[in-house]
Amino acid sequence: MRQAPQVQLSGEERRKLQTRLKSDKYPKAVKIRINVVLLAAQGIEDIEIANKLGVVRQTASKWRRCYLDSGIEGLEIVRPKPGRTPKFDQVIRKKIVRELLKRSVNGRVSGVNEVGKKFGVSRRSVWNYWSEYLNAGRKQTVSASLY
């Protein structure tokens, strides 16, 4: 069995990592990476780290190596997810949601077709943007009859 490279942290590095771990500034993915490094510095093997953090062994190994190669900055890089870029930007999406909010009565949305025509998007896209808005937790009082 191959031995994982040892991670050595100075007191300053450990403090920086622990500060970042407690901060709300960093996404969950970065906090998992930081936990990998902190556990690796304690001499824990990748498979055990993976089990503790609920990730696969390869993930623990990747972030251990990344830290050794690039330091703390290497852990903070968040690359965009693959896939098609959105056709309409956030500004248009917000305008569509605002228009739907103006037209909603008692939590029921009306005028989806008209809103789509006004902004040059399909009815399906209007519903998708509305669903994103609801799922973001911004409006909880919409009736179940929407679905």
OpenMM code with the backbone's topology and positions (N, CA, C; nanometers):
from openmm import Vec3, app, unit

residues = "MET ARG GLN ALA PRO GLN VAL GLN LEU SER GLY GLU GLU ARG ARG LYS LEU GLN THR ARG LEU LYS SER ASP LYS TYR PRO LYS ALA VAL LYS ILE ARG ILE ASN VAL VAL LEU LEU ALA ALA GLN GLY ILE GLU ASP ILE GLU ILE ALA ASN LYS LEU GLY VAL VAL ARG GLN THR ALA SER LYS TRP ARG ARG CYS TYR LEU ASP SER GLY ILE GLU GLY LEU GLU ILE VAL ARG PRO LYS PRO GLY ARG THR PRO LYS PHE ASP GLN VAL ILE ARG LYS LYS ILE VAL ARG GLU LEU LEU LYS ARG SER VAL ASN GLY ARG VAL SER GLY VAL ASN GLU VAL GLY LYS LYS PHE GLY VAL SER ARG ARG SER VAL TRP ASN TYR TRP SER GLU TYR LEU ASN ALA GLY ARG LYS GLN THR VAL SER ALA SER LEU TYR".split()
positions = [
    Vec3(0.0843, -0.1177, 0.0000),
    Vec3(0.0000, 0.0000, 0.0000),
    Vec3(0.0893, 0.1248, 0.0000),
    Vec3(0.0536, 0.2199, -0.0825),
    Vec3(0.1313, 0.3421, -0.0938),
    Vec3(0.1009, 0.4352, 0.0231),
    Vec3(0.2039, 0.4976, 0.0753),
    Vec3(0.1894, 0.5881, 0.1889),
    Vec3(0.1614, 0.7291, 0.1375),
    Vec3(0.0610, 0.7946, 0.1950),
    Vec3(0.0287, 0.9328, 0.1574),
    Vec3(0.1376, 1.0262, 0.2093),
    Vec3(0.1681, 1.1329, 0.1340),
    Vec3(0.2691, 1.2266, 0.1821),
    Vec3(0.2252, 1.2939, 0.3121),
    Vec3(0.3198, 1.3175, 0.4002),
    Vec3(0.2919, 1.3768, 0.5304),
    Vec3(0.2686, 1.5274, 0.5162),
    Vec3(0.1676, 1.5779, 0.5836),
    Vec3(0.1383, 1.7217, 0.5852),
    Vec3(0.1901, 1.7784, 0.7166),
    Vec3(0.2770, 1.8785, 0.7067),
    Vec3(0.3305, 1.9472, 0.8241),
    Vec3(0.2742, 2.0886, 0.8254),
    Vec3(0.2106, 2.1268, 0.9348),
    Vec3(0.1554, 2.2617, 0.9477),
    Vec3(0.2288, 2.3379, 1.0559),
    Vec3(0.2670, 2.4610, 1.0249),
    Vec3(0.3209, 2.5478, 1.1297),
    Vec3(0.2037, 2.5986, 1.2123),
    Vec3(0.2323, 2.6557, 1.3246),
    Vec3(0.1263, 2.7108, 1.4094),
    Vec3(0.0461, 2.8172, 1.3362),
    Vec3(0.1140, 2.8993, 1.2579),
    Vec3(0.0484, 3.0058, 1.1815),
    Vec3(-0.0439, 2.9481, 1.0739),
    Vec3(0.0047, 2.8452, 1.0021),
    Vec3(-0.0779, 2.7823, 0.8984),
    Vec3(-0.2019, 2.7178, 0.9599),
    Vec3(-0.1844, 2.6491, 1.0711),
    Vec3(-0.2975, 2.5846, 1.1382),
    Vec3(-0.4002, 2.6895, 1.1815),
    Vec3(-0.3527, 2.8010, 1.2360),
    Vec3(-0.4416, 2.9081, 1.2799),
    Vec3(-0.5192, 2.9661, 1.1611),
    Vec3(-0.4503, 2.9885, 1.0496),
    Vec3(-0.5164, 3.0418, 0.9297),
    Vec3(-0.6251, 2.9455, 0.8801),
    Vec3(-0.5926, 2.8174, 0.8771),
    Vec3(-0.6904, 2.7183, 0.8306),
    Vec3(-0.8106, 2.7117, 0.9241),
    Vec3(-0.7872, 2.7127, 1.0534),
    Vec3(-0.8971, 2.7064, 1.1486),
    Vec3(-0.9835, 2.8320, 1.1428),
    Vec3(-0.9214, 2.9476, 1.1188),
    Vec3(-0.9974, 3.0720, 1.1034),
    Vec3(-1.0870, 3.0651, 0.9808),
    Vec3(-1.0327, 3.0148, 0.8704),
    Vec3(-1.1118, 3.0017, 0.7481),
    Vec3(-1.2265, 2.9012, 0.7669),
    Vec3(-1.2009, 2.7989, 0.8442),
    Vec3(-1.3023, 2.6966, 0.8689),
    Vec3(-1.4222, 2.7540, 0.9436),
    Vec3(-1.3986, 2.8482, 1.0330),
    Vec3(-1.5058, 2.9084, 1.1127),
    Vec3(-1.5768, 3.0215, 1.0392),
    Vec3(-1.5149, 3.0733, 0.9348),
    Vec3(-1.5689, 3.1884, 0.8634),
    Vec3(-1.6876, 3.1503, 0.7746),
    Vec3(-1.7835, 3.2413, 0.7626),
    Vec3(-1.8965, 3.2209, 0.6714),
    Vec3(-1.8604, 3.2602, 0.5286),
    Vec3(-1.7440, 3.3142, 0.5099),
    Vec3(-1.7003, 3.3647, 0.3795),
    Vec3(-1.6748, 3.2519, 0.2785),
    Vec3(-1.6394, 3.1343, 0.3282),
    Vec3(-1.5970, 3.0265, 0.2405),
    Vec3(-1.7083, 2.9248, 0.2187),
    Vec3(-1.7203, 2.8742, 0.0950),
    Vec3(-1.8231, 2.7733, 0.0664),
    Vec3(-1.7893, 2.6396, 0.1321),
    Vec3(-1.8899, 2.5550, 0.1380),
    Vec3(-1.8762, 2.4240, 0.2018),
    Vec3(-1.7627, 2.3426, 0.1396),
    Vec3(-1.7474, 2.3499, 0.0090),
    Vec3(-1.6438, 2.2722, -0.0590),
    Vec3(-1.5050, 2.3093, -0.0077),
    Vec3(-1.4814, 2.4372, 0.0131),
    Vec3(-1.3513, 2.4816, 0.0625),
    Vec3(-1.3313, 2.4355, 0.2065),
    Vec3(-1.4373, 2.4364, 0.2854),
    Vec3(-1.4262, 2.3919, 0.4248),
    Vec3(-1.3950, 2.2425, 0.4329),
    Vec3(-1.4475, 2.1642, 0.3405),
    Vec3(-1.4139, 2.0217, 0.3363),
    Vec3(-1.2653, 2.0055, 0.3054),
    Vec3(-1.2149, 2.0848, 0.2119),
    Vec3(-1.0723, 2.0783, 0.1758),
    Vec3(-0.9851, 2.1128, 0.2954),
    Vec3(-1.0247, 2.2156, 0.3681),
    Vec3(-0.9489, 2.2568, 0.4863),
    Vec3(-0.9500, 2.1455, 0.5906),
    Vec3(-1.0654, 2.0833, 0.6105),
    Vec3(-1.0738, 1.9711, 0.7048),
    Vec3(-0.9830, 1.8560, 0.6629),
    Vec3(-0.9750, 1.8300, 0.5332),
    Vec3(-0.8861, 1.7248, 0.4834),
    Vec3(-0.7434, 1.7548, 0.5267),
    Vec3(-0.7002, 1.8775, 0.5074),
    Vec3(-0.5625, 1.9145, 0.5405),
    Vec3(-0.5386, 1.9070, 0.6911),
    Vec3(-0.6330, 1.9576, 0.7692),
    Vec3(-0.6160, 1.9536, 0.9146),
    Vec3(-0.6078, 1.8104, 0.9664),
    Vec3(-0.6910, 1.7224, 0.9127),
    Vec3(-0.6859, 1.5820, 0.9536),
    Vec3(-0.5579, 1.5140, 0.9036),
    Vec3(-0.5160, 1.5484, 0.7829),
    Vec3(-0.3925, 1.4915, 0.7284),
    Vec3(-0.2723, 1.5336, 0.8124),
    Vec3(-0.2753, 1.6546, 0.8645),
    Vec3(-0.1661, 1.7030, 0.9491),
    Vec3(-0.1585, 1.6259, 1.0804),
    Vec3(-0.2695, 1.5638, 1.1198),
    Vec3(-0.2705, 1.4816, 1.2408),
    Vec3(-0.2190, 1.3400, 1.2132),
    Vec3(-0.1827, 1.3134, 1.0865),
    Vec3(-0.1282, 1.1831, 1.0499),
    Vec3(-0.2333, 1.0813, 1.0106),
    Vec3(-0.3550, 1.1259, 0.9886),
    Vec3(-0.4641, 1.0350, 0.9522),
    Vec3(-0.4551, 1.0029, 0.8031),
    Vec3(-0.4783, 0.8771, 0.7685),
    Vec3(-0.4721, 0.8330, 0.6288),
    Vec3(-0.5940, 0.8822, 0.5495),
    Vec3(-0.5772, 0.8865, 0.4179),
    Vec3(-0.6819, 0.9402, 0.3292),
    Vec3(-0.8139, 0.8650, 0.3416),
    Vec3(-0.8107, 0.7343, 0.3529),
    Vec3(-0.9344, 0.6568, 0.3594),
    Vec3(-1.0130, 0.6901, 0.4864),
    Vec3(-0.9417, 0.7098, 0.5969),
    Vec3(-1.0076, 0.7450, 0.7223),
    Vec3(-1.0619, 0.8888, 0.7166),
    Vec3(-0.9853, 0.9781, 0.6548),
    Vec3(-1.0316, 1.1164, 0.6363),
    Vec3(-1.1588, 1.1163, 0.5528),
    Vec3(-1.1565, 1.0390, 0.4449),
    Vec3(-1.2725, 1.0309, 0.3559),
    Vec3(-1.3956, 0.9828, 0.4316),
    Vec3(-1.3791, 0.8819, 0.5126),
    Vec3(-1.4916, 0.8288, 0.5900),
    Vec3(-1.5452, 0.9320, 0.6892),
    Vec3(-1.4558, 1.0033, 0.7553),
    Vec3(-1.4981, 1.1036, 0.8530),
    Vec3(-1.5739, 1.2190, 0.7882),
    Vec3(-1.5308, 1.2580, 0.6676),
    Vec3(-1.5888, 1.3754, 0.6017),
    Vec3(-1.6979, 1.3411, 0.5006),
    Vec3(-1.7196, 1.2135, 0.4750),
    Vec3(-1.8240, 1.1734, 0.3816),
    Vec3(-1.7884, 1.1991, 0.2363),
    Vec3(-1.6601, 1.1863, 0.2034),
    Vec3(-1.6151, 1.2017, 0.0651),
    Vec3(-1.5426, 1.0730, 0.0244),
    Vec3(-1.5043, 1.0646, -0.1012),
    Vec3(-1.4304, 0.9468, -0.1461),
    Vec3(-1.2815, 0.9668, -0.1171),
    Vec3(-1.2080, 0.8567, -0.1116),
    Vec3(-1.0644, 0.8618, -0.0804),
    Vec3(-0.9879, 0.9507, -0.1772),
    Vec3(-1.0277, 0.9463, -0.3055),
    Vec3(-0.9579, 1.0252, -0.4064),
    Vec3(-0.9689, 1.1754, -0.3782),
    Vec3(-1.0822, 1.2169, -0.3220),
    Vec3(-1.1005, 1.3579, -0.2887),
    Vec3(-1.0039, 1.3980, -0.1776),
    Vec3(-0.9941, 1.3149, -0.0752),
    Vec3(-0.9019, 1.3442, 0.0346),
    Vec3(-0.7581, 1.3499, -0.0177),
    Vec3(-0.7225, 1.2554, -0.1025),
    Vec3(-0.5885, 1.2510, -0.1588),
    Vec3(-0.5602, 1.3740, -0.2448),
    Vec3(-0.6579, 1.4134, -0.3249),
    Vec3(-0.6424, 1.5288, -0.4144),
    Vec3(-0.6130, 1.6562, -0.3356),
    Vec3(-0.6890, 1.6799, -0.2281),
    Vec3(-0.6722, 1.8059, -0.1556),
    Vec3(-0.5501, 1.8044, -0.0655),
    Vec3(-0.5063, 1.6877, -0.0233),
    Vec3(-0.3792, 1.6762, 0.0481),
    Vec3(-0.2657, 1.7184, -0.0464),
    Vec3(-0.2662, 1.6597, -0.1674),
    Vec3(-0.1625, 1.6931, -0.2660),
    Vec3(-0.1695, 1.8398, -0.3065),
    Vec3(-0.2906, 1.8900, -0.3251),
    Vec3(-0.3077, 2.0296, -0.3662),
    Vec3(-0.2483, 2.1239, -0.2615),
    Vec3(-0.2726, 2.0938, -0.1342),
    Vec3(-0.2169, 2.1778, -0.0283),
    Vec3(-0.0649, 2.1714, -0.0299),
    Vec3(-0.0098, 2.0523, -0.0475),
    Vec3(0.1362, 2.0385, -0.0489),
    Vec3(0.1975, 2.1117, -0.1676),
    Vec3(0.1262, 2.1148, -0.2799),
    Vec3(0.1779, 2.1822, -0.3999),
    Vec3(0.1574, 2.3338, -0.3973),
    Vec3(0.0402, 2.3790, -0.3488),
    Vec3(0.0027, 2.5204, -0.3643),
    Vec3(-0.0262, 2.5934, -0.2339),
    Vec3(-0.0258, 2.5251, -0.1231),
    Vec3(-0.0533, 2.5903, 0.0039),
    Vec3(-0.2014, 2.6218, 0.0203),
    Vec3(-0.2301, 2.7124, 0.1120),
    Vec3(-0.3686, 2.7469, 0.1439),
    Vec3(-0.4427, 2.8007, 0.0214),
    Vec3(-0.3744, 2.8800, -0.0598),
    Vec3(-0.4381, 2.9390, -0.1778),
    Vec3(-0.4910, 2.8323, -0.2730),
    Vec3(-0.4228, 2.7196, -0.2808),
    Vec3(-0.4666, 2.6109, -0.3680),
    Vec3(-0.5987, 2.5491, -0.3240),
    Vec3(-0.6279, 2.5570, -0.1950),
    Vec3(-0.7534, 2.5017, -0.1434),
    Vec3(-0.8715, 2.5931, -0.1743),
    Vec3(-0.8454, 2.7213, -0.1912),
    Vec3(-0.9527, 2.8195, -0.2050),
    Vec3(-1.0020, 2.8387, -0.3475),
    Vec3(-0.9364, 2.7758, -0.4427),
    Vec3(-0.9768, 2.7901, -0.5824),
    Vec3(-1.1061, 2.7126, -0.6048),
    Vec3(-1.2099, 2.7828, -0.6481),
    Vec3(-1.3374, 2.7188, -0.6794),
    Vec3(-1.3608, 2.7384, -0.8288),
    Vec3(-1.3496, 2.6301, -0.9014),
    Vec3(-1.3672, 2.6384, -1.0468),
    Vec3(-1.5147, 2.6297, -1.0816),
    Vec3(-1.5549, 2.6964, -1.1905),
    Vec3(-1.6952, 2.6871, -1.2308),
    Vec3(-1.7306, 2.5447, -1.2723),
    Vec3(-1.8550, 2.5089, -1.2503),
    Vec3(-1.9027, 2.3770, -1.2875),
    Vec3(-1.9136, 2.3679, -1.4395),
    Vec3(-1.8916, 2.2496, -1.4957),
    Vec3(-1.9045, 2.2350, -1.6401),
    Vec3(-2.0511, 2.2445, -1.6819),
    Vec3(-2.0712, 2.2754, -1.8056),
    Vec3(-2.2078, 2.2807, -1.8577),
    Vec3(-2.2307, 2.4079, -1.9379),
    Vec3(-2.3451, 2.4129, -1.9975),
    Vec3(-2.3816, 2.5267, -2.0799),
    Vec3(-2.3981, 2.6504, -1.9925),
    Vec3(-2.3490, 2.7625, -2.0421),
    Vec3(-2.3673, 2.8866, -1.9677),
    Vec3(-2.5120, 2.9328, -1.9840),
    Vec3(-2.5698, 2.9946, -1.8828),
    Vec3(-2.7086, 3.0396, -1.8924),
    Vec3(-2.7279, 3.1387, -2.0063),
    Vec3(-2.8400, 3.1244, -2.0762),
    Vec3(-2.8698, 3.2120, -2.1891),
    Vec3(-2.9040, 3.3521, -2.1404),
    Vec3(-2.9698, 3.3607, -2.0236),
    Vec3(-3.0104, 3.4892, -1.9694),
    Vec3(-2.9395, 3.5108, -1.8367),
    Vec3(-2.8888, 3.6310, -1.8175),
    Vec3(-2.8141, 3.6582, -1.6957),
    Vec3(-2.9070, 3.6831, -1.5767),
    Vec3(-2.8463, 3.7015, -1.4609),
    Vec3(-2.9216, 3.7186, -1.3376),
    Vec3(-3.0116, 3.8425, -1.3405),
    Vec3(-2.9706, 3.9468, -1.4105),
    Vec3(-3.0506, 4.0694, -1.4165),
    Vec3(-3.1861, 4.0404, -1.4810),
    Vec3(-3.1862, 3.9697, -1.5938),
    Vec3(-3.3106, 3.9352, -1.6617),
    Vec3(-3.3950, 3.8437, -1.5735),
    Vec3(-3.3313, 3.7469, -1.5099),
    Vec3(-3.4044, 3.6543, -1.4228),
    Vec3(-3.4741, 3.7301, -1.3103),
    Vec3(-3.4033, 3.8262, -1.2496),
    Vec3(-3.4633, 3.9046, -1.1404),
    Vec3(-3.5796, 3.9891, -1.1911),
    Vec3(-3.5652, 4.0435, -1.3115),
    Vec3(-3.6747, 4.1233, -1.3688),
    Vec3(-3.7981, 4.0364, -1.3918),
    Vec3(-3.7757, 3.9147, -1.4393),
    Vec3(-3.8870, 3.8224, -1.4638),
    Vec3(-3.9564, 3.7892, -1.3321),
    Vec3(-3.8787, 3.7600, -1.2283),
    Vec3(-3.9383, 3.7274, -1.0985),
    Vec3(-4.0142, 3.8479, -1.0431),
    Vec3(-3.9560, 3.9684, -1.0556),
    Vec3(-4.0265, 4.0884, -1.0077),
    Vec3(-4.1593, 4.1073, -1.0795),
    Vec3(-4.1597, 4.0832, -1.2096),
    Vec3(-4.2826, 4.0954, -1.2873),
    Vec3(-4.3851, 3.9918, -1.2411),
    Vec3(-4.3411, 3.8715, -1.2155),
    Vec3(-4.4321, 3.7671, -1.1664),
    Vec3(-4.4865, 3.8040, -1.0285),
    Vec3(-4.4027, 3.8613, -0.9444),
    Vec3(-4.4482, 3.9018, -0.8110),
    Vec3(-4.5548, 4.0109, -0.8205),
    Vec3(-4.5385, 4.1017, -0.9164),
    Vec3(-4.6386, 4.2077, -0.9359),
    Vec3(-4.7726, 4.1480, -0.9777),
    Vec3(-4.7647, 4.0421, -1.0586),
    Vec3(-4.8866, 3.9832, -1.1141),
    Vec3(-4.9485, 3.8776, -1.0232),
    Vec3(-4.8795, 3.8365, -0.9194),
    Vec3(-4.9334, 3.7292, -0.8343),
    Vec3(-5.0411, 3.7841, -0.7414),
    Vec3(-5.1427, 3.7040, -0.7224),
    Vec3(-5.2545, 3.7396, -0.6358),
    Vec3(-5.2774, 3.6236, -0.5400),
    Vec3(-5.2744, 3.6511, -0.4112),
    Vec3(-5.2941, 3.5484, -0.3093),
    Vec3(-5.1992, 3.4297, -0.3284),
    Vec3(-5.0757, 3.4591, -0.3657),
    Vec3(-4.9767, 3.3535, -0.3814),
    Vec3(-4.9855, 3.2757, -0.5109),
    Vec3(-5.0797, 3.3104, -0.5977),
    Vec3(-5.0942, 3.2403, -0.7262),
    Vec3(-5.0369, 3.3279, -0.8364),
    Vec3(-4.9575, 3.2680, -0.9198),
    Vec3(-4.8933, 3.3411, -1.0286),
    Vec3(-4.9825, 3.3377, -1.1514),
    Vec3(-4.9938, 3.4523, -1.2171),
    Vec3(-5.0687, 3.4560, -1.3425),
    Vec3(-4.9877, 3.5332, -1.4450),
    Vec3(-5.0201, 3.5154, -1.5702),
    Vec3(-4.9547, 3.5895, -1.6776),
    Vec3(-4.8180, 3.5378, -1.7155),
    Vec3(-4.7950, 3.4092, -1.6984),
    Vec3(-4.6646, 3.3517, -1.7301),
    Vec3(-4.6338, 3.3676, -1.8795),
    Vec3(-4.7318, 3.3422, -1.9638),
    Vec3(-4.7101, 3.3565, -2.1080),
    Vec3(-4.6754, 3.4998, -2.1439),
    Vec3(-4.7489, 3.5955, -2.0866),
    Vec3(-4.7248, 3.7365, -2.1172),
    Vec3(-4.5863, 3.7808, -2.0704),
    Vec3(-4.5467, 3.7345, -1.9532),
    Vec3(-4.4138, 3.7699, -1.9019),
    Vec3(-4.3060, 3.7121, -1.9937),
    Vec3(-4.3248, 3.5892, -2.0362),
    Vec3(-4.2297, 3.5279, -2.1278),
    Vec3(-4.2165, 3.6064, -2.2571),
    Vec3(-4.3313, 3.6491, -2.3125),
    Vec3(-4.3284, 3.7269, -2.4367),
    Vec3(-4.2606, 3.8617, -2.4146),
    Vec3(-4.2904, 3.9244, -2.3015),
    Vec3(-4.2333, 4.0559, -2.2715),
    Vec3(-4.0804, 4.0513, -2.2667),
    Vec3(-4.0253, 3.9429, -2.2111),
    Vec3(-3.8802, 3.9327, -2.1960),
    Vec3(-3.8141, 3.8449, -2.3012),
    Vec3(-3.8938, 3.7884, -2.3912),
    Vec3(-3.8375, 3.7071, -2.4989),
    Vec3(-3.7853, 3.5719, -2.4536),
    Vec3(-3.8532, 3.5137, -2.3538),
    Vec3(-3.8138, 3.3811, -2.3067),
    Vec3(-3.9348, 3.2884, -2.3136),
    Vec3(-3.9088, 3.1601, -2.3079),
    Vec3(-4.0180, 3.0637, -2.3149),
    Vec3(-4.0948, 3.0577, -2.1834),
    Vec3(-4.2145, 3.0051, -2.1913),
    Vec3(-4.2970, 2.9862, -2.0715),
    Vec3(-4.2241, 2.8957, -1.9720),
    Vec3(-4.1596, 2.7924, -2.0247),
    Vec3(-4.0848, 2.6990, -1.9401),
    Vec3(-3.9716, 2.7710, -1.8650),
    Vec3(-3.9024, 2.8600, -1.9336),
    Vec3(-3.7943, 2.9345, -1.8685),
    Vec3(-3.8485, 3.0231, -1.7577),
    Vec3(-3.9637, 3.0860, -1.7822),
    Vec3(-4.0254, 3.1695, -1.6788),
    Vec3(-4.0540, 3.0848, -1.5559),
    Vec3(-4.1115, 2.9670, -1.5754),
    Vec3(-4.1402, 2.8783, -1.4622),
    Vec3(-4.0120, 2.8334, -1.3923),
    Vec3(-3.9068, 2.8064, -1.4712),
    Vec3(-3.7799, 2.7656, -1.4114),
    Vec3(-3.7226, 2.8761, -1.3228),
    Vec3(-3.7289, 3.0007, -1.3698),
    Vec3(-3.6766, 3.1132, -1.2915),
    Vec3(-3.7607, 3.1317, -1.1656),
    Vec3(-3.8924, 3.1134, -1.1783),
    Vec3(-3.9809, 3.1251, -1.0626),
    Vec3(-3.9480, 3.0150, -0.9607),
    Vec3(-3.9242, 2.8943, -1.0088),
    Vec3(-3.8893, 2.7833, -0.9195),
    Vec3(-3.7571, 2.8087, -0.8482),
    Vec3(-3.6584, 2.8618, -0.9212),
    Vec3(-3.5307, 2.8968, -0.8595),
    Vec3(-3.5523, 2.9973, -0.7473),
    Vec3(-3.6368, 3.0939, -0.7745),
    Vec3(-3.6679, 3.1967, -0.6750),
    Vec3(-3.7302, 3.1339, -0.5506),
    Vec3(-3.8256, 3.0453, -0.5714),
    Vec3(-3.8915, 2.9801, -0.4577),
    Vec3(-3.7946, 2.8917, -0.3811),
    Vec3(-3.7120, 2.8178, -0.4533),
    Vec3(-3.6173, 2.7274, -0.3888),
    Vec3(-3.5092, 2.8012, -0.3130),
    Vec3(-3.4847, 2.9252, -0.3491),
    Vec3(-3.3851, 3.0050, -0.2782),
    Vec3(-3.4386, 3.0507, -0.1432),
    Vec3(-3.5656, 3.0220, -0.1159),
    Vec3(-3.6229, 3.0524, 0.0142),
    Vec3(-3.6688, 3.1952, 0.0303),
    Vec3(-3.6847, 3.2666, -0.0802),
    Vec3(-3.7227, 3.4070, -0.0706),
    Vec3(-3.8721, 3.4241, -0.0482),
    Vec3(-3.9516, 3.3248, -0.0879),
    Vec3(-4.0960, 3.3379, -0.0738),
    Vec3(-4.1520, 3.2024, -0.0358),
    Vec3(-4.2047, 3.1918, 0.0812),
    Vec3(-4.2528, 3.0644, 0.1316),
    Vec3(-4.4043, 3.0520, 0.1303),
    Vec3(-4.4758, 3.1575, 0.0895),
    Vec3(-4.6213, 3.1577, 0.1050),
    Vec3(-4.6963, 3.1262, -0.0238),
    Vec3(-4.6305, 3.0677, -0.1191),
    Vec3(-4.6977, 3.0363, -0.2454),
    Vec3(-4.7747, 2.9058, -0.2286),
    Vec3(-4.8946, 2.9010, -0.2797),
    Vec3(-4.9772, 2.7831, -0.2588),
    Vec3(-4.9264, 2.6645, -0.3402),
    Vec3(-4.9626, 2.5469, -0.2962),
    Vec3(-4.9204, 2.4242, -0.3629),
    Vec3(-4.9864, 2.4086, -0.4988),
    Vec3(-5.0856, 2.4910, -0.5302),
    Vec3(-5.1544, 2.4781, -0.6579),
    Vec3(-5.0658, 2.5203, -0.7752),
    Vec3(-4.9493, 2.5775, -0.7475),
    Vec3(-4.8569, 2.6140, -0.8561),
    Vec3(-4.8054, 2.4906, -0.9271),
    Vec3(-4.7980, 2.3831, -0.8561),
    Vec3(-4.7375, 2.2636, -0.9129),
    Vec3(-4.8461, 2.1767, -0.9615),
] * unit.nanometer
topology = app.Topology()
chain = topology.addChain("A")
for resn in residues:
    res = topology.addResidue(resn, chain)
    for name in ("N", "CA", "C"):
        topology.addAtom(name, app.Element.getBySymbol(name[0]), res)
